[in-house]
Amino acid sequence: MAPVGTSSALNVLVYHYLKESGFTHSCFSLRHEGRLDDDPLAKQAIIEPGRLIRVLQKGLLYLAVEAHVNPVSTSKGIQPI
């Protein structure tokens, strides 16, 4: 799957996370409310289990590294996680 850069790609990841976790009603609702049946990305994407968690972990790690490398951002009120 391509990098998560669009709301459509994020919806697909959340959909698969809900499906993996057993939240069938929420999964069903997101699929229909987000119109994932009409999205070509949702039809062709092969999502490995745990992909959303890995993307979130990498994002949080990146934010922590960025906060430590660039201490100027902490002086503006942005606190590291």
C-alpha positions in Angstrom: 0.0 0.0 0.0 1.2 3.5 -0.7 2.2 5.9 2.1 -0.7 7.2 4.1 -1.1 10.7 2.6 -4.8 10.9 1.8 -7.9 10.6 3.9 -9.0 7.7 1.7 -5.8 5.8 2.6 -6.3 6.5 6.2 -9.9 5.4 6.1 -8.8 2.1 4.5 -6.3 1.6 7.4 -8.8 2.4 10.0 -11.4 0.1 8.4 -8.9 -2.8 8.4 -7.9 -2.1 12.0 -11.6 -2.2 13.1 -12.1 -5.4 11.2 -9.0 -7.0 12.8 -10.2 -5.9 16.2 -13.6 -7.4 15.9 -15.6 -4.1 15.7 -17.9 -5.3 13.0 -20.6 -2.7 13.4 -18.1 0.2 13.4 -16.3 -1.5 10.5 -19.6 -1.7 8.5 -20.5 1.9 9.3 -17.1 3.3 8.2 -17.2 1.3 5.0 -20.6 2.7 4.1 -20.2 6.3 5.5 -16.7 6.6 4.0 -17.9 5.1 0.7 -15.0 2.7 0.7 -16.9 0.4 -1.8 -16.5 3.1 -4.4 -12.8 3.7 -3.6 -10.4 1.9 -6.0 -7.7 2.0 -3.3 -9.9 0.0 -1.0 -10.4 -2.7 -3.6 -6.8 -3.1 -4.7 -5.1 -2.6 -1.4 -3.6 -5.6 0.5 -3.2 -4.5 4.1 -1.1 -6.6 6.4 -2.4 -7.0 10.0 -1.3 -4.3 12.4 -0.5 -1.8 9.6 -2.3 1.2 11.3 -0.5 0.6 14.6 2.9 0.5 12.9 2.1 3.8 11.0 1.1 5.4 14.3 4.1 4.2 16.1 6.4 5.5 13.4 4.7 8.8 13.4 5.0 9.2 17.2 8.7 8.1 17.0 9.3 10.7 14.3 7.6 13.4 16.4 9.8 12.5 19.4 13.0 12.6 17.4 12.0 15.9 15.7 11.3 17.4 19.2 14.7 16.3 20.4 16.6 17.5 17.3 14.8 20.8 17.1 14.6 22.3 20.6 13.2 25.5 19.2 9.8 23.9 18.8 9.6 23.3 22.5 10.1 27.0 23.2 7.0 27.8 21.1 4.8 25.7 23.4 4.9 22.4 21.4 5.8 19.7 23.9 7.4 16.4 23.0 5.2 13.4 23.4 
